[in-house]
Amino acid sequence: MKIRVVKTGSNAKAVQVVRYQNNKRIVLQHIGSAHTEEALNELTILAAEWIKDYSRQYSIFPDENPNKLLHLNHSTFIGVKYHFFYKQIRAIQEKMNLNDLPVLLNDLVSIRIFEPASKLRSLELLEQFFGISHNRKTYYKIAPDCINLKQTVEQKIVDFAKNHYSFNFDILFYDVTTLYFETFEEDDLRKNGFSKDNKSQQPQILIGLMVSKDGFPISYEIFSGNTFEGHTIIPIIKNFIERNKVKDFTVVADAAMISTENVKQLTQNNINYIVGARLGNISTTLLETIDKTIERVDGKSIRIKTDSGYLICSYSSVRYRKDKYEMEKQIEKAKLVIANPSKSKKVKFIQTKGQEIEINNILIEKTQKLLGIKGYYTNLEASIIDNKTVIERYHELYKIEQAFRISKNDLQTRPIFHFKEEPIKLHILICFMALVVSKHIELKTGFSIRRFIDESKKIVDGEILNHINQKIVTVNARPTQKMREFLAKLEIPH
């Protein structure tokens, strides 16, 4: 096949695609007529494109660039796609060995990161932003099976953490959060309870999450909304240990997780723990011991053996000033309530005697003795871990708070609009997988997932329609310098 240019009766130049057979010329396609050199060049390019499509043979030369078509009069710009972002997320999922899961499940994770929406709306957004088409029937068909993939997903994530974050089960951070529903009807799973979202009138579920010392999500569990958070730690930890055959394990959790029964079960199951201590609830004897023993100097700490393990207490002058300010503010509120009984409300430092209310001086004295002091419980001996390290480990709980923040804000895990148990569980699985990918990006790049998405949105592929052959040509944008830096840290080729 050849491109033929001939003069027409109107002094224009006609561009044709021809081939010769038995010494006869056969016109395969008339491309168009041009009256200027610029138009002739455009028609020649279109003719070359037509030949490539017709013969399915493509040039081996590097100067064959579809970007030239942007300037053709015979092409129309029809839209943009964010193929680049999609390809990078899929590459990360492949590194995590998640690529053998249902494609639709991984695609729902990708769009969850890019633009959170309902599942059916997500199918539309996949088409709109990535050019990925999935049928609604496919979603309804695979959804029940995807719910059962939780343990498979977690195992793949644990294996990835071992290879990329040197995860060895030695320490995990645990905390819970609540996710509320846009309804007021309860069932076996959705229950009213103490809400961390200030939605106490709406049913909720409780999510327990475990992250590594790097802040990388490892495992999660769903509990009914009225479950006391202190009752969640034993089941999820025991299940994780049994599934992974862990021998040496330390869990770090906040003060709500400690109770006599929890300490007993943790000890019986050989689970080491570091948890916060609520010093306001300790006995008078233990309080006096702390008051007399601790040296009120920054960085100083003490270790006292108790029924809940070793109680480690440390002092901070910064914490002292903060505690003192809060105490004095509460005392002023208490005095105001006593002076105006008609405006009585719940205030810390007041007590009732008969029909009278008065300042609780005993509680004030107890509070004064604890100003600047923070407590932690552990069952680990000082020979294994010193006080300073226990305190440092506990303070790393902020990493799990960061994970919850990403989940609730960037991935919009809440509120939940599903009303049946299976869709709820699938929703949480998708959000967990999206959290894992997002956190990996943050840990490797040092930037937030929001910054990564914003940078990705700068890399837009244009789509143009060639009217001659009705072919849609994608003009690929190049990664920005910042994105190239991100990809280098993520070790993703581009």
C-alpha positions as CSV (number, residue, x, y, z in Angstrom):
1,M,0.0,0.0,0.0
2,K,1.1,3.5,-0.8
3,I,0.1,7.1,-0.3
4,R,-0.7,8.8,-3.6
5,V,-1.1,12.5,-4.1
6,V,-2.8,13.7,-7.3
7,K,-3.9,17.1,-8.5
8,T,-7.6,17.7,-8.9
9,G,-9.6,19.8,-11.3
10,S,-9.8,22.6,-8.7
11,N,-6.1,22.8,-8.3
12,A,-6.2,21.0,-5.0
13,K,-4.1,17.9,-4.1
14,A,-6.0,14.7,-3.3
15,V,-4.5,12.2,-0.9
16,Q,-5.3,8.5,-1.5
17,V,-4.3,5.2,-0.2
18,V,-3.7,2.8,-3.1
19,R,-2.3,-0.6,-3.9
20,Y,-1.3,-2.2,-7.2
21,Q,-2.5,-5.6,-8.4
22,N,-1.8,-7.1,-11.8
23,N,-0.5,-3.7,-13.0
24,K,-3.8,-2.1,-12.0
25,R,-4.1,0.7,-9.4
26,I,-6.8,0.1,-6.8
27,V,-7.9,3.1,-4.6
28,L,-8.5,1.7,-1.1
29,Q,-9.4,4.9,0.6
30,H,-9.8,8.6,-0.4
31,I,-8.4,10.6,2.5
32,G,-9.3,14.1,1.4
33,S,-8.2,17.1,-0.6
34,A,-5.9,19.9,0.4
35,H,-5.4,23.4,-0.8
36,T,-2.3,24.2,1.4
37,E,0.9,22.5,2.3
38,E,-0.2,22.3,6.0
39,A,-3.4,20.6,5.1
40,L,-1.6,18.2,2.8
41,N,0.8,17.2,5.6
42,E,-2.2,16.5,7.9
43,L,-3.9,14.4,5.2
44,T,-0.6,12.5,4.6
45,I,-0.4,11.7,8.4
46,L,-4.0,10.5,8.3
47,A,-3.3,8.3,5.3
48,A,-0.3,6.7,7.2
49,E,-2.6,6.1,10.2
50,W,-5.2,4.5,7.9
51,I,-2.6,2.1,6.4
52,K,-1.4,1.1,9.9
53,D,-5.0,0.3,10.9
54,Y,-5.8,-1.5,7.7
55,S,-2.7,-3.6,7.5
56,R,-2.2,-3.9,11.3
57,Q,1.5,-3.2,10.7
58,Y,3.2,-0.5,12.7
59,S,6.3,1.6,12.1
60,I,9.5,0.5,13.8
61,F,10.8,4.1,13.8
62,P,10.6,6.2,17.0
63,D,9.2,9.3,15.2
64,E,5.8,7.8,14.8
65,N,4.1,9.7,17.5
66,P,0.3,9.8,17.9
67,N,0.7,13.2,19.6
68,K,0.9,14.7,16.1
69,L,-2.8,14.0,15.7
70,L,-3.7,16.7,18.2
71,H,-3.2,19.3,15.5
72,L,-5.2,17.6,12.8
73,N,-8.4,19.2,11.5
74,H,-9.9,15.7,11.0
75,S,-9.6,14.8,14.7
76,T,-11.8,15.7,17.6
77,F,-10.9,15.9,21.3
78,I,-13.4,13.7,23.2
79,G,-12.2,13.5,26.8
80,V,-9.5,12.8,29.3
81,K,-8.5,9.8,31.4
82,Y,-6.3,9.2,34.4
83,H,-4.7,6.1,33.1
84,F,-1.4,6.9,34.8
85,F,-2.9,6.8,38.3
86,Y,-4.7,3.6,37.6
87,K,-1.5,1.9,36.3
88,Q,0.5,2.9,39.4
89,I,-2.1,1.6,41.8
90,R,-2.4,-1.6,39.9
91,A,1.4,-2.0,39.9
92,I,1.4,-1.6,43.7
93,Q,-1.4,-4.2,44.0
94,E,0.7,-6.5,41.9
95,K,3.7,-6.0,44.2
96,M,1.4,-6.9,47.1
97,N,0.4,-10.1,45.2
98,L,-3.2,-8.9,45.2
99,N,-3.4,-9.1,41.4
100,D,-4.7,-12.7,41.5
101,L,-7.9,-11.5,43.3
102,P,-10.9,-10.6,41.2
103,V,-10.1,-7.6,38.9
104,L,-13.3,-5.8,39.9
105,L,-12.3,-6.0,43.6
106,N,-8.9,-4.4,42.9
107,D,-10.6,-1.8,40.6
108,L,-13.0,-0.8,43.3
109,V,-10.0,-0.3,45.6
110,S,-8.3,1.9,43.0
111,I,-11.4,4.1,42.6
112,R,-11.9,4.2,46.4
113,I,-8.5,5.9,46.7
114,F,-9.0,8.2,43.7
115,E,-12.7,9.3,44.3
116,P,-14.6,7.5,47.1
117,A,-18.3,6.8,46.2
118,S,-21.0,4.2,46.5
119,K,-20.2,0.8,44.8
120,L,-22.6,1.4,41.8
121,R,-21.4,5.0,41.4
122,S,-17.8,3.6,41.6
123,L,-18.5,1.5,38.5
124,E,-19.5,4.6,36.6
125,L,-16.4,6.5,37.8
126,L,-14.1,3.6,36.8
127,E,-15.4,4.1,33.2
128,Q,-15.3,7.9,33.4
129,F,-11.8,8.3,34.9
130,F,-9.9,5.1,33.9
131,G,-11.8,3.8,30.9
132,I,-12.4,0.6,32.8
133,S,-15.8,-1.0,32.1
134,H,-17.5,-3.4,34.6
135,N,-21.1,-4.7,34.5
136,R,-23.4,-4.3,37.5
137,K,-24.2,-7.9,37.3
138,T,-20.6,-8.8,37.7
139,Y,-20.5,-6.9,40.9
140,Y,-23.5,-8.6,42.3
141,K,-22.1,-12.0,41.2
142,I,-18.7,-11.7,42.8
143,A,-19.6,-9.7,45.9
144,P,-20.6,-12.7,48.1
145,D,-17.3,-14.5,47.2
146,C,-15.2,-11.4,47.8
147,I,-16.4,-11.2,51.4
148,N,-14.7,-14.5,52.1
149,L,-11.4,-13.2,50.9
150,K,-10.6,-11.3,54.1
151,Q,-8.2,-13.9,55.5
152,T,-6.5,-14.3,52.1
153,V,-6.0,-10.5,51.7
154,E,-4.6,-10.3,55.3
155,Q,-2.1,-13.1,54.6
156,K,-0.9,-11.4,51.4
157,I,-0.5,-8.1,53.4
158,V,1.4,-9.8,56.2
159,D,3.8,-11.4,53.6
160,F,4.3,-8.1,51.9
161,A,5.0,-6.4,55.2
162,K,7.6,-9.1,56.0
163,N,9.4,-8.4,52.6
164,H,9.1,-4.6,52.5
165,Y,9.0,-3.5,56.1
166,S,10.9,-6.2,57.9
167,F,7.8,-7.1,59.8
168,N,8.5,-10.0,62.3
169,F,5.5,-10.0,64.6
170,D,7.5,-8.7,67.5
171,I,5.2,-5.7,68.2
172,L,1.8,-4.5,66.9
173,F,-0.3,-1.5,67.7
174,Y,-4.0,-2.0,68.3
175,D,-6.9,0.5,68.6
176,V,-10.6,0.7,67.7
177,T,-12.8,3.2,66.1
178,T,-16.5,3.5,65.3
179,L,-18.3,3.8,61.9
180,Y,-21.8,5.1,61.9
181,F,-24.7,4.4,59.5
182,E,-27.1,6.9,57.8
183,T,-30.1,5.2,59.5
184,F,-31.7,5.0,63.0
185,E,-32.6,1.3,62.8
186,E,-30.5,-1.3,64.6
187,D,-29.9,-5.0,63.9
188,D,-27.5,-7.7,65.2
189,L,-24.4,-6.0,63.8
190,R,-25.5,-2.3,63.7
191,K,-26.0,-1.2,67.3
192,N,-26.1,2.1,69.2
193,G,-23.1,2.5,71.4
194,F,-20.4,5.0,72.5
195,S,-19.6,6.8,69.2
196,K,-16.2,8.3,68.4
197,D,-18.0,10.2,65.6
198,N,-20.4,12.0,68.0
199,K,-23.3,10.1,66.4
200,S,-24.7,8.4,69.5
201,Q,-28.3,8.3,68.1
202,Q,-27.3,6.4,65.0
203,P,-26.3,2.7,64.9
204,Q,-22.7,1.8,64.3
205,I,-20.1,-0.9,64.1
206,L,-16.8,-1.1,65.9
207,I,-13.6,-1.7,63.9
208,G,-10.4,-3.1,65.5
209,L,-7.2,-2.4,63.6
210,M,-3.7,-3.6,64.0
211,V,-0.7,-1.8,62.5
212,S,3.0,-2.6,62.5
213,K,5.6,-0.4,64.2
214,D,5.9,1.5,60.8
215,G,2.2,2.2,60.9
216,F,1.5,-0.3,58.1
217,P,-2.0,-1.9,58.5
218,I,-1.8,-5.6,59.1
219,S,-5.2,-6.9,60.2
220,Y,-8.7,-5.8,61.2
221,E,-11.9,-7.1,62.7
222,I,-15.5,-6.0,62.8
223,F,-17.6,-6.0,66.0
224,S,-21.2,-5.0,66.7
225,G,-21.6,-1.3,67.6
226,N,-22.4,-1.8,71.3
227,T,-19.3,-3.9,72.0
228,F,-17.2,-2.5,74.8
229,E,-13.8,-1.8,73.2
230,G,-11.9,-3.5,76.0
231,H,-13.6,-6.7,75.0
232,T,-12.2,-6.6,71.4
233,I,-8.5,-6.9,72.0
234,I,-8.3,-10.6,73.2
235,P,-10.3,-12.1,70.3
236,I,-8.5,-10.3,67.5
237,I,-5.0,-10.8,69.0
238,K,-5.6,-14.5,69.7
239,N,-7.0,-15.1,66.2
240,F,-4.0,-13.3,64.6
241,I,-1.5,-15.3,66.7
242,E,-3.1,-18.6,65.9
243,R,-3.4,-17.9,62.1
244,N,0.3,-16.8,61.9
245,K,1.7,-19.2,64.5
246,V,3.4,-16.3,66.4
247,K,5.5,-17.2,69.4
248,D,6.8,-13.9,70.7
249,F,4.4,-11.0,70.5
250,T,3.8,-7.6,72.1
251,V,0.7,-5.5,71.7
252,V,0.5,-1.8,72.4
253,A,-2.9,-0.3,73.1
254,D,-4.5,2.6,74.9
255,A,-5.9,2.7,78.5
256,A,-9.4,1.5,77.5
257,M,-8.0,-2.0,76.7
258,I,-6.7,-2.7,80.3
259,S,-8.9,-4.6,82.8
260,T,-8.3,-7.3,85.3
261,E,-9.8,-9.9,83.0
262,N,-7.8,-8.7,80.0
263,V,-4.6,-8.8,81.9
264,K,-5.4,-12.4,83.0
265,Q,-6.1,-13.5,79.5
266,L,-3.1,-11.8,78.0
267,T,-0.9,-13.5,80.5
268,Q,-2.5,-16.9,80.0
269,N,-1.9,-16.6,76.3
270,N,1.7,-15.5,76.6
271,I,0.9,-12.1,75.0
272,N,3.1,-9.3,76.1
273,Y,1.5,-5.9,76.4
274,I,2.1,-2.2,76.8
275,V,-1.0,-0.2,77.6
276,G,-1.9,3.2,79.0
277,A,-2.8,3.5,82.6
278,R,-5.8,5.5,84.0
279,L,-4.1,6.9,87.1
280,G,-7.3,8.6,88.2
281,N,-8.7,5.2,89.0
282,I,-5.8,3.8,91.1
283,S,-6.0,3.0,94.8
284,T,-5.0,5.5,97.5
285,T,-2.1,3.3,98.5
286,L,-0.7,3.2,95.0
287,L,-1.2,6.9,94.6
288,E,0.8,7.6,97.8
289,T,3.6,5.3,96.5
290,I,3.8,7.2,93.2
291,D,3.7,10.6,95.0
292,K,6.5,9.7,97.4
293,T,8.7,7.7,94.9
294,I,8.6,9.7,91.6
295,E,11.2,12.4,91.1
296,R,9.5,15.4,89.4
297,V,12.2,16.0,86.9
298,D,11.8,15.7,83.1
299,G,12.7,12.2,81.8
300,K,12.6,10.6,85.2
301,S,10.4,7.5,85.7
302,I,9.6,4.7,88.2
303,R,8.5,1.1,87.9
304,I,6.0,-0.4,90.5
305,K,4.8,-4.0,90.5
306,T,1.0,-4.2,90.6
307,D,-1.8,-6.8,89.9
308,S,-2.1,-5.4,86.3
309,G,1.7,-5.8,85.6
310,Y,4.4,-3.2,86.1
311,L,3.1,0.3,86.4
312,I,5.6,2.7,84.8
313,C,5.2,6.4,85.6
314,S,7.1,9.3,84.0
315,Y,7.1,13.1,84.7
316,S,7.0,15.9,82.2
317,S,7.1,19.6,83.0
318,V,5.2,20.4,79.8
319,R,2.5,17.9,80.8
320,Y,2.5,19.5,84.3
321,R,1.7,22.9,83.0
322,K,-1.1,21.5,80.7
323,D,-2.6,19.4,83.6
324,K,-2.4,22.3,86.0
325,Y,-4.2,24.6,83.5
326,E,-7.0,22.1,82.9
327,M,-7.4,21.5,86.7
328,E,-7.6,25.2,87.5
329,K,-10.2,25.7,84.7
330,Q,-12.3,22.8,86.0
331,I,-12.1,24.2,89.6
332,E,-13.4,27.6,88.3
333,K,-16.3,25.9,86.6
334,A,-17.1,24.0,89.8
335,K,-17.1,27.3,91.8
336,L,-19.4,28.8,89.2
337,V,-21.9,25.9,89.5
338,I,-21.8,26.2,93.3
339,A,-22.5,29.9,93.1
340,N,-25.3,29.4,90.6
341,P,-27.0,26.1,91.5
342,S,-29.8,26.7,89.0
343,K,-27.2,26.3,86.3
344,S,-25.9,23.1,87.6
345,K,-24.2,20.8,85.1
346,K,-21.7,17.9,85.2
347,V,-18.5,19.3,86.5
348,K,-15.4,17.4,87.7
349,F,-14.6,18.9,91.1
350,I,-17.9,19.1,92.8
351,Q,-19.7,16.6,95.1
352,T,-23.2,16.4,96.5
353,K,-24.0,16.3,100.3
354,G,-27.7,16.0,100.9
355,Q,-29.3,18.9,99.0
356,E,-26.0,20.9,98.9
357,I,-23.2,20.8,96.4
358,E,-19.6,21.6,97.3
359,I,-16.0,21.5,96.1
360,N,-14.5,18.0,96.2
361,N,-11.2,18.9,97.9
362,I,-10.1,15.2,98.2
363,L,-10.3,14.8,94.4
364,I,-8.5,18.1,93.9
365,E,-5.7,16.9,96.2
366,K,-5.5,13.6,94.3
367,T,-5.3,15.4,91.0
368,Q,-2.6,17.8,92.3
369,K,-0.4,14.8,93.2
370,L,-0.7,13.4,89.6
371,L,0.0,16.7,87.8
372,G,2.6,16.1,85.1
373,I,2.6,12.3,85.6
374,K,1.6,9.7,82.9
375,G,1.3,6.0,83.5
376,Y,1.8,2.8,81.5
377,Y,1.3,-0.9,82.2
378,T,3.4,-3.7,80.9
379,N,4.2,-7.3,81.8
380,L,7.7,-7.1,80.3
381,E,10.6,-7.2,82.7
382,A,13.0,-4.3,83.0
383,S,15.8,-6.7,81.8
384,I,13.9,-7.0,78.5
385,I,12.7,-3.5,77.9
386,D,13.5,-0.4,80.0
387,N,11.1,2.3,81.1
388,K,12.2,4.8,78.4
389,T,11.5,2.2,75.6
390,V,8.1,1.3,77.0
391,I,7.1,5.0,77.0
392,E,8.4,5.5,73.4
393,R,6.5,2.4,72.2
394,Y,3.3,3.7,73.7
395,H,3.7,7.1,72.2
396,E,3.9,5.5,68.7
397,L,0.2,4.7,69.0
398,Y,-0.3,7.9,67.0
399,K,0.5,5.8,63.9
400,I,-2.7,3.9,64.2
401,E,-4.6,7.2,64.7
402,Q,-3.1,8.3,61.4
403,A,-4.4,5.2,59.8
404,F,-7.9,5.9,61.1
405,R,-7.6,9.5,59.9
406,I,-6.7,8.3,56.3
407,S,-9.5,5.8,56.4
408,K,-12.2,8.2,57.6
409,N,-11.2,11.3,55.8
410,D,-9.3,10.4,52.5
411,L,-11.1,7.1,51.9
412,Q,-14.4,8.3,53.4
413,T,-15.1,4.9,55.1
414,R,-17.9,6.6,57.0
415,P,-20.8,7.1,57.0
416,I,-21.9,3.7,55.8
417,F,-25.0,3.5,53.6
418,H,-25.3,-0.3,53.4
419,F,-27.9,-2.0,55.5
420,K,-27.1,-5.7,55.2
421,E,-24.2,-7.5,56.8
422,E,-22.6,-8.9,53.6
423,P,-22.3,-5.5,51.8
424,I,-21.0,-3.9,55.0
425,K,-18.3,-6.5,55.3
426,L,-17.3,-6.0,51.6
427,H,-17.2,-2.3,52.1
428,I,-14.8,-2.6,55.0
429,L,-12.6,-5.1,53.1
430,I,-12.4,-2.6,50.1
431,C,-11.6,0.3,52.5
432,F,-8.9,-1.8,54.3
433,M,-7.2,-2.7,51.0
434,A,-7.4,0.9,50.0
435,L,-5.9,1.9,53.3
436,V,-3.0,-0.6,52.9
437,V,-2.1,0.8,49.4
438,S,-2.5,4.4,50.6
439,K,-0.3,3.9,53.7
440,H,2.4,2.1,51.6
441,I,2.5,5.2,49.3
442,E,2.8,7.5,52.3
443,L,5.5,5.5,54.0
444,K,7.6,5.2,50.9
445,T,7.2,8.7,49.5
446,G,7.1,10.6,52.7
447,F,4.0,12.5,51.5
448,S,0.3,12.2,52.1
449,I,-1.9,10.1,49.9
450,R,-3.8,13.3,49.1
451,R,-0.6,14.8,47.7
452,F,0.0,11.7,45.6
453,I,-3.5,11.9,44.2
454,D,-3.2,15.6,43.4
455,E,0.1,15.0,41.6
456,S,-1.4,12.1,39.7
457,K,-4.3,14.3,38.5
458,K,-1.8,16.5,36.7
459,I,-0.9,13.6,34.5
460,V,-3.9,13.5,32.2
461,D,-4.2,11.4,29.0
462,G,-6.1,13.1,26.2
463,E,-8.4,11.1,23.9
464,I,-9.0,12.2,20.3
465,L,-11.2,10.7,17.6
466,N,-9.8,10.2,14.1
467,H,-12.8,10.8,11.9
468,I,-11.2,9.0,8.9
469,N,-10.8,5.6,10.6
470,Q,-13.1,6.2,13.7
471,K,-10.1,5.3,15.9
472,I,-9.7,6.8,19.3
473,V,-6.1,7.7,19.9
474,T,-4.8,8.3,23.4
475,V,-2.2,11.0,23.8
476,N,-0.2,10.1,26.9
477,A,1.0,12.8,29.3
478,R,4.5,12.6,30.8
479,P,4.9,12.3,34.6
480,T,5.9,15.4,36.4
481,Q,9.3,15.7,38.1
482,K,7.7,15.2,41.5
483,M,5.8,12.1,40.4
484,R,9.0,10.7,39.0
485,E,10.5,11.1,42.4
486,F,7.5,9.4,44.0
487,L,7.8,6.5,41.6
488,A,11.5,6.1,42.3
489,K,10.8,5.8,46.0
490,L,7.9,3.3,45.3
491,E,10.2,1.4,43.0
492,I,7.6,1.4,40.2
493,P,8.8,1.6,36.6
494,H,7.2,4.2,34.4
